[in-house]
Amino acid sequence: MLVLLPPSEGKASSGRGAPLRPDSLSLPGLADARAAVLDELAGLCAGDEEKAREVLGLSEGLRGEVAKNTGLLTAGTRPAGEIYTGVLYDALGLASLDTAAKRRAARSLLVFSGLWGAVRVTDRIPSYRCSMGVRLPGLGALGAYWRAPMASVMPETAGDGLVLDLRSAAYAAAWKPRGEVAGRTATVRVLHTQIVDGVEKRSVVSHFNKATKGRIVRGLLTEGAAPRNPAELVEALRDLGHTVEAEPPARAGRAWALDVVVSEIH
């Protein structure tokens, strides 16, 4: 099973680990693309601070993030699973997993990134600020920039098992599973259901959506679930206590779309 995750906007500090070693990162086929983004980002942030802040979409209060990006090659590093914080990662709780579940996380979790393309949670990276929605002056929109490099490495990375795609739309733009890989891919939407005036109403709640996805991944890792395809994933999630609605896609080569329906927001 390969689980595709978005990163988080907020990130922990880089820490005191050794500086970045680009050749140590997973998915070495992305090395050249990573180097180009890293060089462009660092150059942008070393120049006109106001322009860099505008390109990166940073508010006045996040001005310090520009300076952070100028020192990416010398800053300390930490495992990506410690760098990424926020609602999904809080619910996932990588640090509190048992040893076996941590090994499963290292094998199966892949975090997409505007700067790195994608990294494993064990890859050591510095803290940075560069979302997939950024348009760098020399490279253009990162979602489009990453498509060709991702297309060359992701089919092999996906292997021959289930692909559980929990990315947000901006990160999903960097790689869309196709053909045979798409047929064993499942996306998840979290719906909050409530009864209003005797009528069921369903809605998507962003914060809770992220938290539920984090709990889903934690449950699969903790229980050692190993679904081999979307149909088995549906059963695994139901075994974990989730209410799941799903229908096989109408045509071969299409991803399954799963709805996880919840009645309580927490």
Secondary structure, 3 states (H helix, E strand, C coil): CEEEECCCCCECCCCCCCECCHHHCCCHHHHHHHHHHHHHHHHHHHCCHHHHHHHHCCCHHHCHHHHHHHCCCCCECEEHHHHECCHHHHHHCHHHCCHHHHHHHHHHEEEEECCCEEEECCCEECCCCCCCCCEECCCEEHHHHCHHHHHHHHHHHHCCCCEEECCCHHHHCCCCCCHHHHHCEEEEEEEEEEEECCEEEEECCHHHHHHHHHHHHHHHHHHCCCCCCHHHHHHHHHHCCCEEEEECCCCCCCCEEEEEEECCCC
